[in-house]
């Protein structure tokens, strides 16, 4: 028997889903999978569904569920239906399991863990692939009925004995699996809970999923799921298995490579659209284009252009891209996004207008919102210079120059950038010193650091009295 994947979706309106397991945070790999589903749904005017696969009761937690929802919301990947929870759908799964049992396509298995372990060891001794030998399939109907009410048992799906299962994958092409390699899959555990491969099939069919886009770590599950579709009489969706994301060492991306949680990037000051732009390019390309707005991605994305090779995560490239997005962002929008990072520094009273202006003069110098908060915090609280800076910039040689700056700034009647700049250019001519010798002590007095936006701009935004008060303290 050869089972082919149908290439004709059952609905004219495509329906896609993202179905994470709530056993931890939203991983960047999961976020890329969600993004690919989201983009295709939006491009084709379809439906994007969020389903939480929470049947692993020991590992699934409410905190992980919330982390997934928070990550999706922060990225702006709005779902049209859901979130649906598998733990709320057990009755539906049991109905389909019973259907297979009634049709002799599944059967109760009474073999204990100890018996199964013995079978595995025997297979290993005989150098056979450990597979269930269908002991319980051969039980008589009378024996089965006798034991059902007294003996613990699982339910196994009777897989195809001969032939091949062929997956036509949009990304990988045809993947052929010999049915002899497929064991009789457990579809219901002895505690009556359904297993992953079965619930996925029932969910995808009852939710009308037309395209299954997921990581290629699920590719091994697909032949089993195809056989379940066929046994239940369900039409097959289109499959697309996306290659994994690897670290620079070509190993599966993990914490040793840096942050892998979507929310960790939020907390590190990355912009959601910058992260999405980076993730969409990890395995997909469109000509030589690097920067994609969300409408760009929706218009140009295609599964056919997704690479069959793993994407290599490059943290430096992501940081560069985030800097591009910050430089091009609306300052007022950045101001609102920067507020939480200022609050993390203990700055609770912030003039949004001043912050917006401060961001305008800082955008070219930073790559994250954390750096932005660090760059502009002195506008809202004084940052006294440390002892090393004081020793370096406020010496017997520099203090007279600083006094001249203060005197000339005090004389300004119309406090604007042009008049401020004239004070410094006049002092350069008068003293013969370079701008750095004059401006850098002023910068340190105003900000408490040596790197900041331009001194003229800082003086303008701090206004006259606050500027003079800060500089006088170092005379």
N, C-alpha and C positions, 0 to 999 in steps of 0.2 A: 504493500500500500504506500503510495506517495501522496503526501498532504501538501497542497500548495497554498500559499498565502494569497488571498484574493486581492486584486489591485483596484477593486471598485468599492469605495466607501458606501455604506448603506444609506447615508443621508446626504442630501445635496448641500446642507449646511455643515461645515466641518466642526467637530467638537474635540477639543484637546484637554488634557488634564496634567496637572502637576501633583504628584502623590508622594510626599515625603513621609518618612517614619519619624515620629516625635521621640527620638532617643538622644537628642542633643541639639546643638544650635543649627541654624541654617548654614550649611557649608557653601563655599563659593562654587563648588561643582554642582550642587543642587540648584543654586541660584541661576547658573548658566542654563541648566536644563529647563527650569521654569521660564527663563527669558526666551528660549527658542520656541517653547510652546506658546507663550504669550504673543510673540511677534507674528507667528503664523496665523494664530487665531485673529489677531487684529487685521492683518493683511487681507485675509480671506473673508472678513466680516463674520467670523465664526464665534464659537463660545469657548471661553477659557474657564476650566473648572479646577477648584482646589479640593483635594481629597487627602485626609489625614489617615495614614495606614497605621493605626494604633493597636493592632492585634497582639503585638508583643507586650503583654501586660506587665511583665517584670521590668522592662526597660523604658516603656513609654511613660512620660511624666507631663503633668499640666504645664510645668515650666518650659519644657521643650516645645510643647504646642504653642505656647505664647511666644517663644523665641522665633518660631517659624512665621507666625502671623505678623510679628513686629518686623521681621526681616523683609517679608513680602511687601508690607505696607511702606516701609522706608524706601524700598527700591521703586515703589510706584507700580508694581505688577498687580494691578487690580484684577481680581477674579470676578467672573460673571455669576457663577453658581458655587455654593458651598460656603464655608468648608463642611464637607461631609466626613463623618467619622465611621470607620469600619466597625467599631465596637457597638454601634447603634444599628447594625445591619445583619446581626447574626441569624435572625429568623429567615431572612432572605437566602443566606448562604445554606442554611439547613434544608430549605425547600429544594434547592438545586442539588445538594448532596443526595437527598432522598430520591430524587428523580434518577440519578445515575445508578443508585443501588437497585431501584425497582427495575431498571432496564438492563441489569446485569453488567453494567459498565464500571461499577465499583463494588467493593465487597468489604465486609468486616474482617479485620485481622486481629487475632487473639494472641499473637506471639508476644511474649514478654520481652523486656529489655535484655534480660539474661540470655534468652533463646536467640534473639537477634545478634547479640554479641558473639555467641558461639558460631552462628552462621557466617559472620564476618571473618572470624579467625580461621574457619575452615577454608573459606574462599581464598584468603591470603596464603594459607599453607599450600593450597592447590594452584596458586598463582593465577587465580581468576579475579575479575573485577567484582568487588563485593556488591551483590544485588540481591534483593529479596527473591526467594525461590518459589513464591506463590503457594506455600503450604496451605494457607487458609482459603485460597481460591478453590482448592481441590476438596474442601470439606463438603459433606452432603448438606442439603437444605435442612434436613432434620437436625443434624449436629449444630448447624449455625443457629437455628431457632432455639435450641436447647441452651446454648451458651450465651446468647445475646443478653438475657436478663441477669445473668450471674457473673460473667467474666468481663473484666475491663477489656476494651478493644478500641482500636482506631478504625478509620475507613481509608482504604487504599483505592486509587484509581487504576484500573487495568489498562496499562498502556499498550500501544500497538506492538505486535510481535515481530512483524516483518517490514521490509521496505525502508523508506527514508522520509524524514520530515525536512522539507525545504523552506527556508525562510527567505522571502524576497525582501531585502532590507534596502531602503532608499539610500542609505549611506554606504553600507558594506557590500551591497550586491547580494547574490545568492549565497546563502550559508546552508550547507547540507549536513544533516545529522542522521546517522544510522539509528533506526528505532531500537536495535539491539542494545544500544548504549543507554537507553532510558529505563530506569527502574519503575516499579509500580509506586507511584507517588502517594504519600500520605496526604489526604485532603482534609481529614478531620482527626484531631488528636483524641486520646482516650478521655480527656476532660471535656469533650464535645466542642472545643474551639476549632474553627476552620484554619487552615494554613494559608500562607501568603500566596502561593501560586494559584490556588483556587479562588480566593477572595478577589484577586486582581482581575481574573477573567470575568467573574460575575459582575463586579463593579463596572468594568469597562463596557460590558455589553448592556447592562441595565441603564447606564448613564449615556449610552449612545456614542461612545468614543470612536471616532473615525481614524485618528492618527495617534499612535503610541510613540512618543519621542521620549527616550530615557537613556541613561548611561549604559555603556556597553558592558558594564559589570552584570547587567541583567540579561545579556544575550544567551547565556546558558539556560536561563529559565524559559526562554521563548519556545523551544520545541515542545516542552511539556504543556505550556499554555495553549499552543496551537492544537494539540491533541484534545485538550479540554474543550476548546471552542467547538471542534468537530463533534465530539461526543455529545455535547449539549445542543448541537444543531444551530450554533450561533454563527453569523457572518464574521469574517476576520477583519480587523483594522489594518491599516498600513503601519508598518514598523520602521522606525529609524533609531538606530542605536549610536549614540554620540560617544566618541572616544573620551577616555578619562583625561583629567588635568593632572599633569606631573610636575614635580619640582625640578629645579635645575639639574639635579643628579639623576633624572629620569625615573625616579621612584614616585609612587603614588603620593600626591600632595598631602602633607600632614603638618602638625604643629611645628615639627622641627624645621620646616621651611619658612616659618613665620606665621602670621595670622591666617587662618582659614575660615573664620566665622565672618559672615556678612556684617553682623553688628559690631564686631571688633573694628572693622574698617570705618563704620559710622563713628565709633568712639575715638578713632584715631584722626578724625577730621577729614575723611574723604567725602566727596559729593556722590550721591546715588547715581546720577547720570554718568559720571566719570567711571564708576565701577561697572555699570552696565555696558558702556562703550568698550571697556577693556575686556569684559567677559565675552561679549558677542564676537570679538576678534580672536578669541582663543579657540581656533578651529574653523572659523569662517572668514571669508574675505570677499571684498568687492573691489575689483581693479586694484589701484594703489591707495585707495582712500583709507585714512587712519581715524579721522574724527567723524563720528556719526551722531546726529541728533536723534531723538527718539522717532520722529516721523521718518527720518532717513532709514533707520533700521527696519521699521515696519514696511517701508516701500521696497527695500532692496534685498531683504533677507530671503534665502531659499535653502531648503534642506539639501538640494542637489549640489550646492556650493560648500557644504560642510565637509571638511577634510576627514579622511579615514584614519589619520594619524593623531596621536595624542597631542594636546596642547601643552606647552611648557610655560608655567607661571613665572613671570618676571616681575618681581616687586618694584624694581627700579623703573621699569616701563610704566607700571601703574601709577607710581608717584609722579613721573613726568606728565602723564596724561591728566592727572588730577590738577597739577599746576596749570595746565592749559585751560582746563575748565574754570578754575578760580580766576584766572586772568580775564576770561571772557564773560564771567558772570555779572549779573546786575548787582551793583554794590548794596542796594537796599535789601535785596534777597540774601546776600551774603551776611549782612548785618544781623538779620534774624537768626541765621544758622550759626553765627559766631557767638551769640548770647550765651548758650549753655556752656561753652568753653571758657568764657569769661567768668561765669558763675562758679565753675570748677576751681577757678583761681581766687575765689572769695570776693569777686566784684559783683555786687548785686544791684547797685544803682548805676544804670547806664542810660545816657542820652542817646537815643537811636539816631537822631540826626547827626550828632557828633561822630558816632560810631560809623555811620555810612560814609561820612567825609574822610574819616581816618582810614577806612578800608579802600577808598578810591586811591589814596596815595601809597597804599601798601600792597595792592594786588600783584604787582610785578615782582615782589620780593619773596613770596611765600608759595608753598605747594600744598599745604593742608590747612584746615581750619584751626588745628592746634597751633600751628605756626602763626596763623593770623592773630589768634588771641594773644600769643606771646609778643607779637609785633606791635599791637595797639593798646595793650593793657595800661601803659603809662599815661594814656589820656584820661584815665578814670581813677588812677591812684598813683601817688608818687612812688617811684622806684629809686631809693637812695643808691648812689654809686658805692660799690664796695671799696675796701681799703686799697686794693691794688690799683683800681682805676683812679682813686683820689691821688695816690702817690705819683701816678703817671701823668695825669692831665691837669692837676691843680698845684703847680709848683710856683716857686718864687718868680720864675721866668714867665709863666703863662697867666698868673693872676692879674698882672697889670693889663694884659691884653683883654682879659675877660671883663675887667672893670671898664675899659674903653667901649666894649660891646654893650654893656649894660647902660652906660651913659648915653650912647647914641640911640639905643632902642627906646630909652625913656623919652627922648626928644621927638619921637615919631608922633605926629598928630593923627594921621590917617593910617590906621594899622591894617596894612594889606601886604600881600606877598611882594609886590613891587617895591614898596618903601622899605620892607625888611631886607630884601636883596641888596638895595642900594647901600644900607649900612655896612654890609660885609664887603661889597666891592670898593667902597670908599676906604675902609680900613686896610684892605689889601694894598691899595695904592699908597696909603699913608705909611704903613709899616714895612712894606716890601715883603711881607710874609705870604705864603701860599694859603689858599682857602682852608685846607685841612688844619693848619696850625691854629686858625682862628675859629673855625666852625666845630671842630671835633670836641674841644672842651665844652662848648655850648651844648652840643648833642648829649654828651655824658651827663651834664647838669640837668637837662630836661628829661632824659629817659632812663638814666642809670645804666646805660649800655653803649656799646660802640657801634652797633648796627641798628639802623632804624630807617624810617622814611626820611625824606629830605628835611634838613634843618629849617629852611624857610617855611615849608609847609607846616611843620610841627608848631613853629612859633605862631603862625597865622591861626591855626585851629585852637591852640591853647589860649589864645588871646593875650593881650598885653600884660595885664596884671599877674596872671598865673605864671606866665613865662618869666617875667622879671623876678617874681618871688622865688622861683626854683633856682634860677641862676645865681641870685644874690647869696644863697646859702653856701656857695662854694668860694666866695670871695674871702 
